């Protein structure tokens, strides 16, 4: 299940009304140097299979769909586990959840797809989307 982390910390200093633009600007700034970690399991221990970095100029806000789009890329470091979880980590804000390379797996919120070959040394490029509605929903819950 997808979880959003750091929203309370990221928006705590923001005393003004949290408009879409205000929320988006804060997230874009926070995610400017983000990384996506893909974790697997090896003998009951979590291991990092891949660490993907933000691609230059891929981080942008799509106002029509009210979402942030970004692309991360990197090299697979390990192949001794199946991708099970992920974490997109900004400076403060992050998203974590379950992932899979197999489509339509129950309980998975991020389908990696064919862009993840699974072999050590192979280059991976993944597109990631953050819905503003998800962030606003959690902000509403936190602020009451």
LUMKE-95591 format. One record per residue: residue in one letter; x, y, z of N, C-alpha, C, O in turn. Coordinates in Angstrom, 1 decimal, decimal comma. Each point is the difference from the previous one (the first is absolute). Layout:
  residuo    n_px    n_py    n_pz   ca_px   ca_py   ca_pz    c_px    c_py    c_pz    o_px    o_py    o_pz
        A       X       Y       Z       X       Y       Z       X       Y       Z       X       Y       Z
...
***
This chain:
  residuo    n_px    n_py    n_pz   ca_px   ca_py   ca_pz    c_px    c_py    c_pz    o_px    o_py    o_pz
        X     0,8    -1,2     0,0    -0,8     1,2     0,0     0,9     1,3     0,0     0,9     0,1     0,8
        X    -1,2     0,8    -1,7     0,7     1,2    -0,1    -0,1     0,9     1,2    -1,1     0,2     0,6
        X     2,2     0,3    -0,1     0,1     0,9     1,2     0,7     1,2    -0,4     1,1     0,0    -0,6
        X    -1,6     1,2     1,1     0,7     1,3    -0,2     0,7     0,3     1,3    -0,7     0,0     1,1
        X     1,9     0,4    -1,2     0,8     0,4     1,3     0,5     1,4    -0,1     0,3     0,5    -1,1
        X    -0,2     0,2     2,2     0,6     1,3     0,1    -0,9     1,1    -0,3     0,5     1,2     0,0
        X    -1,7    -1,4    -0,3    -0,9     1,1    -0,4    -0,2     1,0     1,2     0,0     1,2    -0,2
        X    -0,1    -1,8     1,4    -0,2     0,9     1,1     1,2     0,9     0,2    -0,1     1,2     0,4
        X     1,3    -1,7    -0,6     1,3     0,8     0,2     0,1     1,0    -1,2     0,4     1,1     0,2
        X    -0,6    -1,6    -1,4     0,1     0,9    -1,2    -0,9     1,2     0,0     0,4     1,1    -0,3
        X    -1,6    -1,3     0,8    -1,0     1,1    -0,1    -0,2     0,7     1,4    -0,8     0,9     0,1
        X     1,5    -1,3     0,9    -0,2     0,6     1,3     0,3     1,5     0,0    -0,8     0,8     0,6
        X     1,9    -0,4    -1,2     0,3     1,5     0,0    -0,9     0,8    -0,9     0,0     1,2     0,1
        X    -0,8    -1,8    -0,9    -0,8     0,7    -0,9    -1,3     0,4     0,7    -0,9    -0,8     0,2
        X     0,8     2,1     0,1    -1,1     0,6     0,7    -1,1     0,4    -0,9    -1,2     0,2     0,4
        X     1,5     0,1    -1,7    -1,0     0,5    -0,9    -0,9    -1,2    -0,4     0,2    -1,1     0,2
        X    -1,3     1,5    -0,9    -0,9    -1,0    -0,5     0,7    -0,9    -1,0     0,8     0,5    -0,9
        X    -1,0    -1,8     1,0     0,7    -0,9    -0,8    -0,7    -0,2    -1,3    -0,8    -1,0    -0,2
        X     1,1     1,8    -0,8    -0,6    -0,1    -1,3     0,7    -1,1    -0,8     1,1    -0,4     0,4
        X    -1,6     0,0    -1,5     0,7    -1,0    -0,9     1,4     0,5    -0,3     0,9    -0,7     0,0
        X    -0,8     2,0    -0,4     1,3     0,6    -0,4     1,0    -0,1     1,2     1,1    -0,3    -0,2
        X    -1,6     0,7     1,4     0,9    -0,1     1,2     0,5    -1,4     0,3     1,2    -0,2     0,2
        X    -2,1    -0,7    -0,3     0,3    -1,4     0,3     1,0    -0,5    -1,1     1,0    -0,7     0,3
        X    -1,3     1,0    -1,5     0,8    -0,5    -1,2     1,4     0,6     0,1     1,0    -0,7    -0,2
        X    -0,9     2,0     0,5     1,3     0,7     0,1     0,9    -0,7     1,1     1,2    -0,2    -0,2
        X    -1,8    -0,1     1,3     0,7    -0,6     1,1     0,5    -1,4    -0,4     1,1    -0,4     0,3
        X    -2,0    -0,4    -0,9     0,4    -1,3    -0,4     1,1     0,0    -1,1     0,9    -0,8     0,1
        X    -1,1     1,7    -1,1     1,0     0,0    -1,0     1,4     0,4     0,5     1,0    -0,6    -0,4
        X    -1,0     1,5     1,4     1,3     0,4     0,6     0,6    -1,2     0,8     1,2    -0,2    -0,1
        X    -2,1    -0,5     0,8     0,5    -1,1     0,9     0,5    -1,1    -0,9     0,9    -0,7     0,4
        X    -1,6     0,4    -1,5     0,4    -1,1    -0,8     1,1     0,3    -1,1     0,3    -0,9    -0,8
        X     0,2     2,0     0,9     1,0     0,5    -1,1     1,2    -1,0    -0,1     0,7     0,0    -1,0
        X    -0,4    -0,7     2,1     1,2    -0,9    -0,1    -0,4    -1,4     0,6     0,7    -0,7     0,6
        X    -2,0     0,3    -0,9    -0,5    -1,2     0,5     0,6    -1,3    -0,6     0,7     0,1    -1,0
        X    -0,9    -1,2     1,7     0,5    -1,3    -0,4    -1,1    -1,0     0,2    -0,8     0,1     0,9
        X     0,8    -1,1    -1,7    -1,0    -1,1     0,1     0,8    -1,2     0,4     0,9    -0,5    -0,8
        X    -1,2    -0,1     1,9     0,7    -1,3     0,5    -1,0    -1,1    -0,3    -1,2     0,1     0,4
        X     1,7    -1,2    -1,0    -0,8    -1,2    -0,2     0,6    -1,1     0,9     1,2    -0,3    -0,1
        X    -2,0    -0,2     1,0     0,4    -1,0     1,0    -0,5    -1,4    -0,4    -1,1    -0,2    -0,5
        X     1,9    -0,7     0,9    -0,4    -1,4    -0,1     0,3    -0,7     1,3     0,4     0,6     1,0
        X    -0,6    -1,9    -1,0     0,2    -0,8     1,2     1,0    -1,1    -0,3    -0,1    -0,7    -1,0
        X     1,1     0,6     1,8     1,0    -1,1    -0,1     0,2    -0,6     1,4     0,6     0,6     0,9
        X    -1,0    -1,9    -0,8     0,1    -0,7     1,3    -0,6     0,7     1,1     0,5     0,1     1,1
        X    -1,7     0,5    -1,3    -0,7     0,7     1,0     0,5     1,4     0,3    -0,5     0,7     1,0
        X     1,4    -0,2    -1,7     0,6     1,4     0,2    -0,3     0,9    -1,2     0,1    -0,4    -1,1
        X    -0,5     1,6     1,4    -0,3     1,0    -1,1     1,4     0,4    -0,6     0,9     0,4     0,7
        X    -0,9    -0,4    -2,0     1,2     0,4    -0,7    -0,4     1,1    -1,1    -1,1    -0,1    -0,5
        X     2,0     1,0     0,2    -0,2     0,9    -1,1     0,5    -0,6    -1,3     1,1    -0,4    -0,2
        X    -2,1     0,2    -0,7     0,3    -0,6    -1,3     0,4     1,1    -1,0     0,9    -0,3    -0,8
        X    -1,5     1,5     1,0     0,4     1,0    -1,0    -0,2     1,4     0,7    -1,0     0,1     0,8
        X     1,8     0,8    -1,1    -0,1     1,4     0,5     0,0     0,9    -1,3     1,0     0,1    -0,7
        X    -2,2     0,5     0,4    -0,2     0,7    -1,2     0,0     1,5     0,3    -0,7     0,4     1,0
        X     1,3     0,4    -1,8     0,1     1,5     0,3    -0,9     0,7    -1,0    -0,3    -0,4    -1,1
        X    -0,1     1,6     1,5    -0,9     0,9    -0,8     0,7     0,4    -1,2     1,2     0,4     0,0
        X    -1,9    -0,5    -1,2     0,6     0,4    -1,2    -0,2     1,5    -0,2    -1,1     0,5     0,3
        X     2,1     0,2    -0,8    -0,1     1,4    -0,1    -1,2     0,5    -0,8    -0,3    -0,7    -1,0
        X    -0,3     1,7     1,4    -1,2     0,6    -0,6    -1,2    -0,9    -0,2    -0,9     0,3    -0,7
        X     0,9    -1,4     1,4    -1,2    -0,9    -0,1    -1,0     0,3     1,1    -1,2    -0,4    -0,1
        X     1,6     1,1     1,1    -0,9     0,4     1,1    -0,9     1,1    -0,4     0,5     1,2    -0,2
        X    -1,8    -1,4     0,1    -0,9     1,1    -0,4    -1,4    -0,3     0,5    -0,4    -1,1     0,3
        X    -0,4     2,2    -0,2    -1,3     0,0     0,4    -0,9     0,0    -1,2     0,1     0,8    -0,9
        X    -1,1    -1,7     0,9    -1,0    -0,1    -1,1    -1,3     0,6     0,6    -0,7    -0,7     0,7
        X     0,4     2,0    -1,1    -1,1     0,6     0,7    -1,4    -0,5    -0,4    -0,9     0,0     0,8
        X     0,8    -0,6    -2,0    -1,3    -0,5    -0,5    -0,4    -1,2     0,9    -1,1    -0,1     0,4
        X     2,0    -0,8    -0,2    -0,2    -1,2     0,7     0,3     0,1     1,5    -0,2    -0,9     0,8
        X     0,8     2,1    -0,4     0,3     0,3     1,4     0,9    -1,1     0,5    -0,3    -0,7     1,0
        X     1,5     0,5    -1,6     0,9    -1,0     0,5     1,5     0,5    -0,4     0,2     0,8    -0,8
        X     0,7    -1,4     1,6     1,4     0,3    -0,3     0,5    -1,3    -0,7    -0,2    -1,1     0,5
        X     0,9     1,4    -1,6     0,6    -1,1    -0,8     1,5     0,1     0,2     0,6     1,1     0,0
        X     0,1    -2,2     0,0     1,4    -0,1     0,0     0,5    -1,3    -0,5    -0,7    -1,0    -0,1
        X     2,0     1,0    -0,3     0,6    -1,2    -0,6     1,3    -0,2     0,8     0,8     0,9     0,2
        X    -0,6    -2,1     0,3     1,2    -0,4     0,7     0,7    -1,1    -0,9    -0,6    -0,8    -0,6
        X     2,0     0,8     0,8     0,7    -1,0    -0,8     1,3    -0,4     0,8     0,5     0,8     0,8
        X     0,0    -2,0    -1,1     1,2    -0,4     0,6     0,3    -1,5    -0,4    -0,6    -0,5    -1,0
        X     1,5    -0,1     1,7     0,4    -1,3    -0,3    -0,4    -1,0     1,1     0,1     0,4     1,2
        X    -0,5    -1,6    -1,5    -0,4    -1,0     1,0     1,3    -0,5     0,6     1,0    -0,4    -0,6
        X    -1,0     0,5     2,0     1,2    -0,4     0,8     0,0    -1,4     0,4     1,1    -0,6     0,0
        X    -2,3     0,0     0,2     0,0    -1,4     0,5    -1,2    -0,6    -0,7    -1,0     0,6    -0,4
        X     1,1    -1,9     0,2    -1,1    -0,8    -0,6    -0,3    -1,3     0,8    -0,7    -0,9    -0,4
        X     1,1     0,9     1,7    -0,2    -1,1     0,8    -1,3     0,1     0,8    -0,2    -0,6     1,1
        X    -0,7     1,4    -1,6    -1,3     0,1     0,7    -1,0     0,6    -1,0     0,3     0,6    -1,0
        X    -1,6    -0,9     1,2    -1,1     0,5    -0,9    -0,4     1,4     0,6    -0,2     0,2     1,2
        X     0,0     0,8    -2,1    -0,5     1,3     0,4    -1,3    -0,2     0,8    -1,0    -0,5    -0,6
        X     0,9     1,0     1,8    -1,2    -0,1     0,8    -0,5     1,3     0,5    -1,2     0,3     0,0
        X     2,1     0,6     0,3    -0,4     1,3     0,6     0,9     1,1    -0,7     1,0    -0,2    -0,6
        X    -1,5     1,5     0,8     0,7     1,1    -0,6    -0,1     1,2     1,0    -0,8     0,0     0,9
        X     1,7     0,9    -1,1    -0,1     1,3     0,8     0,6     1,1    -0,9     1,1     0,0    -0,4
        X    -2,0     1,0     0,1     0,4     1,2    -0,7     0,4     1,0     1,1    -0,9     0,4     0,7
        X     2,1     0,0    -0,6     0,5     0,8     1,1     0,4     1,4    -0,5     1,0     0,1    -0,8
        X    -1,7     0,9     1,3     0,5     1,4    -0,2     0,8     0,4     1,2     0,4    -0,8     0,7
        X    -0,3     2,2    -0,6     0,8     0,4     1,2    -0,8    -0,3     1,3     0,6    -0,4     1,0
        X    -1,9     0,6    -1,0    -0,9    -0,2     1,1    -1,1    -1,0    -0,3    -0,2    -0,9     0,7
        X    -0,5     1,2    -1,8    -1,1    -0,8    -0,5     0,4    -1,3    -0,6     1,1     0,0    -0,7
        X    -1,8    -1,0     0,9     0,2    -1,3    -0,6    -1,3    -0,8    -0,2    -1,0     0,3     0,7
        X     1,1    -1,2    -1,6    -1,1    -1,0    -0,2     0,5    -1,4     0,0     1,1    -0,2    -0,6
        X    -1,8    -0,6     1,3     0,5    -1,4     0,0    -1,2    -0,9    -0,2    -1,2     0,4     0,2
        X     1,5    -1,6    -0,7    -1,1    -1,0    -0,2     0,5    -1,3    -0,7     1,2    -0,2     0,0
        X    -2,1    -0,6    -0,4     0,3    -1,3    -0,7     0,1     0,2    -1,5    -0,8     0,8    -0,6
        X     1,8    -1,5     0,1     0,1     0,1    -1,5     0,1    -1,5    -0,5     0,2    -0,9     0,7
        X    -0,3     0,8    -2,1     0,1    -1,2    -0,6     0,4     0,1    -1,5    -0,3     1,1    -0,6
        X     0,9    -2,1     0,1     0,3     0,0    -1,4    -1,0    -0,8    -0,8     0,0    -0,1    -1,2
        X    -0,9    -0,5     2,0    -1,2    -0,8    -0,6    -1,2     0,9     0,0    -0,3     0,5     1,1
        X    -0,4    -0,3    -2,2    -1,2     0,8     0,0    -1,2    -0,6     0,8    -0,1    -1,2     0,1
        X    -0,7     2,1     0,5    -1,2    -0,4     0,7     0,2    -0,9     1,2    -0,8    -0,9     0,2
        X     1,8     1,1     0,5     0,2    -0,7     1,3    -0,8     0,7     1,1     0,1     1,2     0,1
        X    -0,8    -2,0     0,6    -0,9     0,6     1,1     0,9     0,7     1,1     1,0    -0,6     0,4
        X    -1,4     1,8     0,0     0,7     0,7     1,0     1,2     0,8    -0,4     0,7     0,6     0,8
        X    -0,5    -0,6    -2,1     1,2     0,8    -0,5    -0,5     1,3    -0,6    -1,0     0,1    -0,7
        X     1,7     1,0     1,1    -0,4     1,3    -0,4     0,9     0,6    -1,0    -0,3     1,1    -0,5
        X     1,4    -1,7     0,1     0,9     0,5    -1,0     0,5    -1,2    -0,8     0,8    -0,8     0,4
        X    -1,2     0,8    -1,7     0,4    -1,0    -0,9     1,3     0,5    -0,7    -0,1     1,0    -0,8
        X     1,2    -1,7     1,0     1,2     0,4    -0,7     0,0    -0,4    -1,4     0,5     0,8    -0,9
        X    -1,0    -1,9     0,5    -0,1    -0,4    -1,3     1,2    -0,5    -0,7     1,0    -0,4     0,6
        X    -1,0     0,4    -1,9     1,1    -0,5    -0,8     1,2     0,9     0,0     1,0    -0,4    -0,6
        X    -1,1     1,6     1,2     1,2     0,9     0,0     1,0    -0,5     1,0     1,1     0,5     0,1
        X    -1,5    -1,5     0,7     0,9    -0,6     1,0     0,5    -1,4    -0,4    -0,7    -1,0     0,2
        X     1,8     0,9    -0,9     0,5    -1,3    -0,5     0,4    -1,0     1,1    -0,1    -1,2    -0,2
        X     0,6     1,7     1,3     0,4    -0,9     1,2     1,4    -0,5     0,0     0,4    -0,7     0,9
        X     0,4     1,1    -1,9     1,4    -0,5    -0,1     0,9     1,1     0,5    -0,1     1,1    -0,3
        X     1,1    -1,6     1,1     1,0     0,9     0,5     0,7     0,8    -1,1     0,4    -0,6    -1,0
        X    -0,2     1,9     1,2     0,6     0,8    -1,0    -0,9     0,6    -1,1     0,4     0,9    -0,7
        X    -1,6    -1,5     0,6    -1,0     0,5    -1,0    -0,5     1,4     0,4    -0,2     0,2     1,2
        X     0,0     0,7    -2,1    -0,5     1,3     0,2    -1,5    -0,1     0,1    -0,7    -0,6    -0,8
        X     0,1     1,4     1,8    -1,4     0,0     0,2    -0,4     1,5    -0,1     0,6     0,9     0,5
        X    -1,8    -0,7    -1,2    -0,6     1,4     0,0    -1,4    -0,2     0,3    -0,7    -0,8    -0,7
        X     0,2     1,5     1,7    -1,4    -0,2     0,5    -0,7     1,4     0,1     0,6     0,9     0,5
        X    -1,8    -0,8    -1,0    -0,8     1,2     0,2    -0,9    -0,2     1,3    -0,5    -1,1     0,2
        X     0,4     2,2     0,5    -0,7     0,0     1,3    -0,9     1,2     0,0     0,3     1,1    -0,5
        X    -1,5    -1,3     1,1    -1,0     1,0     0,0    -0,5     0,2     1,5    -0,2    -1,0     0,7
        X     0,1     2,2    -0,3    -0,6     0,3     1,4    -1,2     0,9    -0,2     0,0     1,1    -0,5
        X    -1,1    -1,7     0,9    -1,3     0,7    -0,1    -0,1     1,0     1,1     0,2    -0,3     1,2
        X    -0,5     1,6    -1,6    -0,2     1,0     1,0    -1,1    -0,3     1,0     0,0     0,4     1,1
        X    -1,1    -1,1    -1,6    -1,1    -0,3     0,8     0,4    -0,9     1,2    -0,6     0,1     1,1
        X     1,6    -1,0    -1,3     0,4    -0,9     1,1     0,7     0,9     1,1    -0,2    -0,2     1,2
        X     1,0     1,2    -1,6     0,7     0,8     0,9    -1,0     0,9     0,8     0,1     0,1     1,2
        X    -1,0     0,5    -2,0    -1,0     0,9     0,6    -0,9    -0,8     1,0    -0,4     0,5     1,1
        X     0,1    -1,8    -1,4    -0,9    -0,8     0,9     0,8    -0,2     1,3    -0,7     0,1     1,1
        X     2,0    -0,4    -1,1     0,7    -0,2     1,2     0,2     1,3     0,8    -0,1     0,0     1,2
        X     0,3     1,1    -1,9     0,1     1,3     0,6    -1,2     0,3     0,7     0,0     0,6     1,2
        X    -1,2    -0,8    -1,8    -1,3     0,3     0,6    -0,1    -0,8     1,3    -0,5     0,5     1,0
        X     0,9    -1,8    -1,0    -0,1    -0,9     1,2     0,9     0,5     1,1    -0,4     0,0     1,2
        X     1,6     0,5    -1,6     0,9     0,5     1,0    -0,4     1,3     0,6     0,2     0,3     1,2
        X    -0,7     0,6    -2,0    -0,4     1,3     0,5    -1,4     0,1     0,6    -0,4     1,0     0,6
        X    -0,4    -2,0    -0,8    -1,3    -0,1     0,5    -1,0     0,8    -0,7    -1,1     0,1     0,4
***
